């Protein structure tokens, strides 16, 4: 990465790292506390789904804030509000209050990521865009794993970790506030309506929804499952962090493979691995095997969304790719809300195993639909680019938007 681009991006990347550490800590802590405080089964899914629903609202709120007061002031305001919301978990302990708090958390968390990503997109040039995105993905996955490991610092019934999470979120304002901030130029992209996406690319669109179910259910209730299997707080944090580390390790090799083998086959293989690992996790009691399966599950599950997005982006005009990605992320968020809701309803009937049965079923549906989609010839592909899962703006960092990025020939079909 050019030195000047690194200098411009580094403070924002540090802010994003602090944001990711704090938010991942709080996400698992909420699940753990819900389990140990014996919240009603029906409330677990509603509380968890609130985060994804809030994310959709936040993605539509943040751009208006940026247009009104700029990136720096918007980021500072959203971070302060998010820190207050996180700290409120220590004061408000009823299921109803936590439903509202998770909804608000989703609004301001997704808003913060959107603000940061849109600033990065406007601050870097075409030659450094892909490198910035690569570092950005590394920062988010590594910081997410670190946040999960911090869960091991707490005790079973205390709320000190909510204070630590709130402090980390408040500290995320510091690097961006001291960076000699300049407003980044905003670009406009051609929108791709959800209706057009569903009609023209139905199977990758279904893949995005299924990926949302897989990722949303795990993020929301994975800590609940681990706790109810008798794992200690330290083991719960290790279990959650290994899933995210698996995502970090596997995503790039699977993406590279999808550029040289039929993309559909790679996606189906990742979905099959997700399904089998999800089912095996519910059957295994040995800790070593459980943690190993968690690592592979994360690597396969977190690759489903970027693989389906890459498949959908093949043969799409460059000007429509950001619009397509934003519509795809809306579908991902819908799946991330639906997964915990269904899991919460079925908890009383099936038991905690539904937390992995449901992602396994969603992944199995991807495997079953694979034969119904024709395989694109290699020359019709765009290069795979791993993209963020957390906002409706990060796709604009995709280096395929750059006029200088190498483009493969379009299909003649």
C-alpha positions in Angstrom: 0.0 0.0 0.0 1.4 3.4 -0.9 2.7 5.3 2.2 0.4 8.3 1.7 -2.7 6.1 1.4 -1.7 4.2 4.6 -1.2 7.5 6.4 -4.7 8.7 5.4 -6.4 5.4 6.2 -4.5 4.4 9.4 -6.4 6.5 12.0 -9.8 5.4 10.6 -8.7 1.8 10.6 -7.6 2.1 14.2 -11.1 3.6 15.0 -12.7 0.7 13.2 -10.6 -1.8 15.1 -11.7 -0.4 18.5 -15.3 -0.4 17.2 -15.0 -4.0 16.1 -13.4 -5.1 19.4 -16.1 -3.4 21.5 -19.1 -4.5 19.4 -18.0 -8.1 19.2 -17.5 -8.3 22.9 -20.9 -6.8 23.6 -22.7 -9.1 21.0 -21.5 -12.3 22.7 -21.9 -10.8 26.2 -25.5 -10.1 25.5 -26.1 -13.7 24.5 -24.2 -15.0 27.5 -26.1 -12.8 29.9 -29.5 -13.7 28.4 -28.7 -17.3 28.9 -27.5 -17.0 32.5 -30.3 -14.6 33.5 -32.7 -17.2 32.2 -34.6 -14.8 29.9 -37.8 -16.4 28.4 -37.0 -18.6 25.3 -39.3 -16.5 23.1 -37.5 -13.3 24.0 -34.0 -14.5 22.8 -34.8 -14.4 19.1 -36.6 -11.1 19.3 -33.7 -9.5 21.2 -31.2 -10.9 18.7 -33.2 -9.9 15.6 -33.4 -6.3 16.8 -29.7 -5.8 16.0 -30.2 -6.7 12.3 -33.4 -4.7 12.0 -31.6 -1.7 13.6 -28.9 -2.1 11.0 -31.3 -1.5 8.2 -32.5 1.6 9.9 -28.9 2.8 10.6 -27.9 2.4 7.0 -30.6 4.8 6.0 -30.0 7.3 8.9 -26.2 7.7 8.6 -26.0 9.1 5.1 -28.5 11.9 6.1 -26.3 12.7 9.2 -23.1 12.8 7.0 -24.9 15.1 4.5 -25.9 17.4 7.3 -22.8 17.7 9.6 -20.0 15.7 7.9 -18.2 12.4 8.6 -16.3 13.5 11.8 -19.2 15.0 13.7 -21.5 12.1 12.6 -19.0 9.5 13.7 -18.4 11.2 17.1 -22.2 11.5 17.7 -23.0 7.9 16.8 -20.1 6.5 18.8 -21.1 8.5 21.9 -24.7 7.3 21.6 -23.6 3.7 21.0 -21.4 3.8 24.1 -24.3 5.1 26.2 -26.5 2.3 24.9 -24.0 -0.4 25.7 -23.5 1.0 29.2 -27.3 1.0 29.7 -27.3 -2.8 29.6 -25.9 -2.6 33.2 -28.8 -0.6 34.3 -31.8 -2.1 32.4 -32.1 -5.8 32.8 -35.5 -6.8 31.6 -36.1 -8.6 28.2 -38.2 -5.7 26.9 -35.5 -3.1 27.6 -32.9 -5.3 26.0 -35.0 -5.6 22.8 -35.0 -1.8 22.5 -31.3 -1.6 23.4 -30.3 -4.1 20.7 -32.4 -2.3 18.1 -30.7 1.0 19.0 -27.3 -0.8 19.0 -27.9 -2.0 15.4 -28.9 1.5 14.3 -25.7 3.2 15.6 -23.3 0.4 15.0 -24.2 0.0 11.3 -24.3 3.8 11.0 -20.8 4.1 12.4 -19.4 1.4 10.0 -21.2 3.1 7.0 -19.7 6.5 8.0 -16.2 5.1 8.3 -16.4 3.0 5.1 -17.7 5.9 3.1 -14.9 8.1 4.4 -12.3 5.5 3.4 -13.8 5.1 0.0 -13.6 8.9 -0.6 -10.1 9.2 1.0 -8.2 6.7 -1.1 -7.5 6.7 -4.8 -8.0 4.0 -7.4 -4.5 2.6 -7.1 -4.7 1.9 -3.4 -8.4 1.0 -3.1 -8.0 -2.8 -3.2 -5.1 -2.7 -0.7 -7.1 -0.6 1.7 -10.0 -3.0 1.4 -7.7 -6.0 2.1 -6.3 -4.3 5.2 -9.8 -3.3 6.3 -11.0 -6.9 6.1 -8.0 -8.1 8.1 -8.6 -5.4 10.7 -12.2 -6.2 11.2 -11.9 -10.0 11.4 -8.8 -9.9 13.7 -10.4 -7.2 15.9 -13.6 -9.2 16.1 -11.7 -12.3 17.3 -9.9 -10.1 19.9 -13.3 -8.8 21.1 -14.6 -12.4 21.6 -11.5 -13.3 23.6 -12.1 -10.4 26.0 -15.3 -12.2 27.0 -13.0 -14.5 29.1 -12.1 -11.6 31.4 -15.6 -11.5 33.0 -17.4 -13.5 35.6 -20.7 -15.3 35.3 -23.1 -12.7 36.6 -21.4 -9.3 36.4 -21.6 -6.4 34.1 -18.1 -5.1 34.1 -17.6 -6.1 30.5 -20.4 -3.8 29.4 -18.3 -1.0 30.9 -15.2 -2.2 29.0 -17.2 -2.4 25.8 -18.6 1.1 26.3 -15.1 2.4 26.9 -13.7 0.8 23.7 -16.6 2.3 21.7 -16.0 5.8 23.2 -12.2 5.5 22.5 -13.0 4.8 18.8 -13.6 8.5 18.5 -10.1 9.5 19.4 -8.0 8.4 16.4 -10.4 9.8 13.8 -10.8 13.0 15.8 -7.0 13.6 15.8 -6.3 12.7 12.2 -6.5 16.2 10.7 -9.8 15.2 9.2 -11.0 16.3 5.8 -14.3 15.5 4.3 -14.2 12.8 1.6 -15.9 13.3 -1.7 -19.0 11.2 -2.1 -19.9 9.4 -5.3 -23.3 8.5 -6.7 -24.0 5.0 -8.1 -26.7 3.5 -10.2 -29.3 1.8 -7.9 -30.3 -1.8 -8.4 -33.9 -2.4 -7.0 -34.5 -5.5 -4.9 -37.3 -6.5 -7.3 -34.9 -6.6 -10.3 -32.3 -8.5 -8.3 -34.7 -11.2 -7.3 -36.0 -11.6 -10.9 -32.7 -11.5 -12.7 -30.5 -13.3 -10.1 -32.8 -15.4 -7.9 -30.4 -18.1 -6.8 -27.5 -15.9 -5.6 -30.1 -13.7 -4.0 -31.5 -16.7 -2.1 -27.8 -17.5 -1.2 -27.5 -14.0 0.4 -30.6 -14.6 2.4 -29.4 -18.0 3.5 -26.0 -16.6 4.4 -27.8 -14.0 6.6 -29.6 -16.8 8.4 -26.4 -18.6 9.0 -24.3 -15.6 10.2 -27.1 -13.8 12.0 -28.2 -16.9 14.0 -24.6 -17.7 15.0 -23.7 -14.1 16.0 -26.9 -13.7 18.0 -27.1 -17.0 19.7 -23.8 -18.8 19.4 -22.8 -17.7 22.9 -26.1 -19.0 24.2 -25.5 -22.4 22.7 -21.9 -22.6 24.1 -23.1 -21.6 27.6 -25.9 -24.1 27.7 -23.4 -26.9 26.7 -21.6 -26.2 30.0 -18.6 -24.2 28.6 -17.0 -21.8 31.0 -16.9 -18.1 30.2 -13.3 -18.5 28.9 -14.3 -21.4 26.7 -17.3 -19.5 25.3 -15.0 -16.7 24.3 -12.6 -19.1 22.7 -15.4 -20.9 20.8 -16.7 -17.6 19.4 -13.3 -16.3 18.5 -12.3 -19.4 16.7 -15.3 -19.1 14.4 -14.2 -15.6 13.4 -10.5 -16.6 13.0 -11.7 -19.4 10.7 -13.5 -16.8 8.6 -10.2 -14.8 8.4 -8.1 -17.8 7.4 -10.6 -19.5 4.9 -12.1 -16.5 3.1 -9.2 -15.6 0.8 -8.3 -19.2 -0.3 -11.9 -20.0 -1.1 -12.2 -16.7 -3.0 -9.1 -17.5 -5.0 -10.4 -21.0 -5.8 -13.7 -19.5 -7.0 -11.8 -17.5 -9.6 -10.3 -20.6 -11.1 -13.0 -23.2 -10.6 -16.7 -22.9 -11.2 -17.9 -20.4 -8.7 -21.1 -22.3 -8.1 -19.2 -25.5 -7.2 -17.1 -23.7 -4.6 -20.2 -22.1 -3.1 -21.9 -25.4 -2.9 -18.8 -27.0 -1.3 -18.7 -24.2 1.3 -22.4 -24.6 2.0 -22.0 -28.4 2.4 -19.1 -27.8 4.9 -21.2 -25.3 6.8 -24.1 -27.8 7.0 -21.9 -30.8 8.1 -19.9 -28.8 10.7 -23.1 -27.2 12.1 -24.7 -30.7 12.6 -21.5 -32.1 14.0 -21.2 -29.3 16.6 -24.5 -30.4 18.1 -23.2 -34.0 18.4 -19.7 -33.5 19.7 -18.9 -33.2 23.4 -15.1 -33.3 23.3 -13.7 -29.8 23.6 -10.9 -30.2 21.2 -13.2 -31.4 18.4 -15.8 -28.8 19.3 -13.2 -26.0 18.9 -11.8 -27.5 15.7 -15.3 -27.7 14.2 -16.0 -24.1 15.2 -12.9 -23.0 13.3 -14.0 -24.8 10.1 -17.6 -23.7 10.5 -16.6 -20.1 10.6 -14.3 -20.4 7.6 -17.1 -22.0 5.5 -20.1 -20.0 6.8 -18.6 -16.6 6.5 -17.5 -17.3 2.9 -21.1 -17.9 1.7 -22.1 -14.2 1.4 -19.0 -13.0 -0.6 -19.1 -16.0 -2.8 -22.8 -15.5 -3.7 -22.1 -11.8 -4.2 -19.2 -12.5 -6.5 -21.4 -14.9 -8.5 -24.1 -12.2 -8.7 -21.6 -9.6 -9.8 -20.4 -11.6 -12.8 -21.4 -10.0 -16.1 -22.8 -6.9 -14.2 -21.9 -3.4 -15.5 -19.3 -1.7 -13.3 -21.6 1.2 -12.5 -24.2 -1.1 -11.0 -22.0 -3.1 -8.7 -22.3 -0.9 -5.7 -26.1 -0.7 -6.1 -26.2 -4.5 -6.4 -24.1 -4.9 -3.3 -26.3 -2.6 -1.3 -29.4 -4.5 -2.3 -27.6 -7.8 -1.5 -26.7 -6.5 2.0 -30.3 -5.6 2.6 -31.3 -9.2 1.8 -28.4 -10.4 4.1 -29.8 -8.2 6.9 -33.3 -9.6 6.4 -31.9 -13.1 6.7 -29.9 -12.1 9.8 -33.1 -10.9 11.4 -35.2 -13.9 10.3 -32.6 -16.5 11.6 -32.7 -15.5 15.3 -36.5 -15.0 15.2 -37.1 -18.6 13.9 -34.5 -20.0 16.3 -36.0 -18.2 19.3 -39.5 -19.6 18.4 -38.2 -23.2 18.0 -35.9 -23.1 21.1 -38.7 -24.4 23.4 -39.6 -27.2 20.9 -36.2 -28.4 19.6 -33.8 -27.2 22.3 -30.6 -25.3 22.0 -29.5 -27.5 19.1 -31.7 -25.4 16.8 -29.1 -22.7 17.0 -26.9 -24.8 14.7 -29.7 -26.9 13.1 -31.1 -23.8 11.5 -27.9 -22.6 9.9 -27.2 -26.2 8.8 -30.7 -26.3 7.1 -30.1 -23.0 5.4 -26.8 -24.1 4.1 -28.3 -27.4 2.9 -30.8 -25.5 0.8 -27.9 -23.8 -0.9 -26.4 -27.2 -1.8 -29.8 -28.4 -3.1 -30.4 -25.3 -5.3 -26.9 -25.5 -6.9 -27.8 -27.8 -9.7 -30.5 -25.5 -11.0 -28.1 -22.7 -11.9 -25.8 -22.9 -15.0 -22.1 -22.6 -14.5 -20.6 -19.4 -15.9 -17.6 -19.9 -18.1 -14.3 -18.7 -16.6 -14.0 -15.8 -19.1 -17.3 -14.3 -17.9 -16.1 -13.9 -14.3 -14.9 -10.9 -12.5 -12.1 -11.4 -10.0 -13.3 -12.4 -6.6 -13.1 -9.6 -4.0 -13.9 -10.3 -0.4 -16.3 -7.6 0.8 -17.5 -6.5 4.3 -20.7 -7.9 5.7 -21.6 -5.2 8.1 -22.9 -2.2 6.2 -24.5 -0.9 3.0 -21.5 1.2 2.2 -18.4 -1.0 2.3 -19.1 -2.5 -1.1 -18.1 0.9 -2.6 -14.5 0.1 -1.5 -14.5 -2.8 -3.9 -11.6 -2.2 -6.2 -13.7 -3.5 -9.2 -15.2 0.0 -9.1 -11.9 1.4 -10.2 -11.4 2.2 -13.8 -7.7 1.2 -13.3 -8.7 -2.3 -11.9 -8.0 -5.1 -14.4 -11.3 -6.3 -15.9 -11.9 -9.7 -17.4 -13.7 -9.9 -20.7 -17.5 -10.0 -20.6 -19.4 -13.0 -21.6 -20.8 -13.0 -25.1 -24.1 -14.2 -23.8 
